[in-house]
Amino acid sequence: MAEPIQAITLPAAQHPQQEGQWLAASLQQWLDHEFLPEPVNQIIAERAAQVFVRQRMEGENDLGSLVIAIVTEMQAFDFSKSFYSEFAIANAVSDLLLGSLGIDHCCGQ
């Protein structure tokens, strides 16, 4: 039987606003690098960071739950002027957070 994937828990938020600023800047940089730099990328990054900060301020530290919250809340965002979707954004946030923790997100490692 396959082993379940271990939950990844972020350290408790000490400065959630600073985390949000870092996430917004990092996500926008990622978005601009992946396809084309577009003004909507900043809006997307700021919206995802808002969701993240609110969840962290409410005490959420589980990475999986944070990703689900971003997917759920970004479904209301109009992605018609973007190459991205709520799933791509949530996955990018997950990768950025894993990288900030020093966890390799490639190939299931």
RAZI-V915835 format. One line per field, one symbol per residue. ss: DSSP state (H for helix, E for strand, C for the rest). psi: psi as a letter, one per 20 degrees, with the letter a starting at -180 (. if undefined). Layout:
BEGIN
ss->???
psi->???
END
This chain:
BEGIN
ss->CCCCCCCCECCCCCCHHHHHHHHHHHHHHHHHHHCCCCHHHHHHHHHHHHHHHHHHHCCCCEHHHHHHHHHHHHCCCCCCCCCCCHHHHHHHHHHHHHHHCCCCCHHHC
psi->pqpqppqppqqqphmhghggggggggggggghhgdqpqhhhggggggghgggggghhjjpipgghggggggghihiqojhkrirrhghgghggggggghhikppjpkj.
END
